[in-house]
Amino acid sequence: MNDMEQLREDVRATAPRPRPEFAARLERNVEAGFKPARAPRGERRLNLLTPALALACTAVVAVFVAAVAIDGTSGDDEEGASGGVAMQQSAPPEEESGGSGGAAPPRNDAELRVPENTRAFDTAGPSTRSADPRIRDGRRVVEHRTALELQTPANEFAETTDEVLRVADDTGSIVQRSRVSEREGKGFARFDLRVPASRLDETLADLSRLAHVVSRTASTDDITRAYVSAADRLQDARDERRALLKALERADTEAEADAIRQQIELARVRIALAERDLGALRRRADRAKVSVTVRSTGRVSEGGAWTPGDAIDDAGRILEVAAGVVVVTAAALLPVAILAALAALAGRSVRRRRREAALDAR
Amino acid sequence: MTVTATAPARETAATSFADLYRATFADVYAYVATIVRDRSAAEDVTAQAFERAYRKRRSFDARRGSERAWIFGIARNAALDELRRRRRSATLVAEPPDEVLVAHDEAAVRRATVRAALDRLEPRDRELVALKFHGDLSNAEIAKVLGMSESNAGTRLHRAVTKLREACG
């Protein structure tokens, strides 16, 4: 036996040996498979709830994804073609000036139509001497504009344009201008309507039901300042005419009376101009501008039945959206995962150093 | 001097956890006791190490090292955690001598000398000796347990054994 083997034998001979009772106890534990310690009640409940919560979250996400995906294809069902036209906002129509005699009114563009109950603002309006009830209560005078673009299958184009006119008649709207053209199965129609402001929502709802809505843009023009200005000018002109009439009664000479009559004539002209401006502004506030464009897709509708092809399209869309959700989630979680990994590495390194330090400290 | 690995104990194929336990229990206990130097703490740590190993047994990957190195790694972490927790440096108490020291018994004298020499070693050197001689681990396995390269482990082990031999006179 050489030195090394001798040393090895001697060191092994000095090895601490476990007590037999400890060895027997641990042997029993090993045989029993180390019975798991019973977790506290709250922890057990959490453990039981965790899979259920995970399942519920997964179900919610799945329903959301399916809803988004199917909603995105609902318009395609109506036109019978998967044109992939999504709801989008187009540029608002060209704005007119804010009214004669007044400064340019502030514009308030809304992405979607403005609800009826927000047309009259509660904020204090400009002060006015006018007795006009529109502005007496400090409410705003606004003009509404809406541009609606509809898309319809070629075989439903004529019917849709007829329906636009029927809706206009039913809601008391005025068709200011209309243009319909159809060539080689592709149609285009444009209707400029003036719709009673009080029936704007109803009219837009009816029009939106006629075909697939490609875009719908709403904006409002606040014409309060122009309106107040015209009303004040009208009031001033009337007051002036009244004063001139009184002055005419008191005129002593014919020459003085002629001069006052000329001024009365000028005041009358000013009254007429102010009334014209005020009337125009009233009409703008009372009648909303609705521009309806109808385009045919050039495809023929296949009817409303949900076919296997539609099912495949829907399934594809669901997968597409689900993949998008996965990508977005991954993008959001990636930095978190990197930070967590770095923290785990740092924690591991610190733990290791502390362990080693414990050995050195002995 | 080159320290080579001889490991008859691990030749026993540990086909189940119970087999692994039986093949390594005494060596793991000896190694843990060498680190913590307290019998009751050594028992706690040894039991804890085997329980941890049992719970993690499915995560064992043979490509990353032997089962023996794996169980010693777990035992080492448990022992160092115990040291950190207890922060005490009690010597191994009530460890009964294996044989009665008789003046004429050359082997007994030699082992008493080795025990005293081991006590004088630095903790890290003592741990290396324990891994090598109590644990019967190869240099590669020791490197795995200590988280260092095999050559580094071999060099350190060589130094530790040299110190032990010098301390034995």
Interface residues (C-beta under 8 A of the other chain):
Chain A: D3 M4 Q6 L7 R8 D10 V11 R12 A13 T14 A15 P16 R17 P18 R19 F22 A23 L26 E27 N29 V30 E31 G33 F34 R352 R354 R355 E356 A358 L359 D360 A361 R362
Chain B: M1 V3 F17 A18 Y21 F25 A26 D27 Y29 A30 A33 T34 I35 R37 R39 A42 E43 T46 A47 F50 E51 Y54 R55 N77 L80 D81 L83 R84 R87 S89 L92 E95 D98 A107 R110 R111 V114 R115 L118 P123 R124 E127 V129 F133 H134 G147 V161 L164 R165 C168
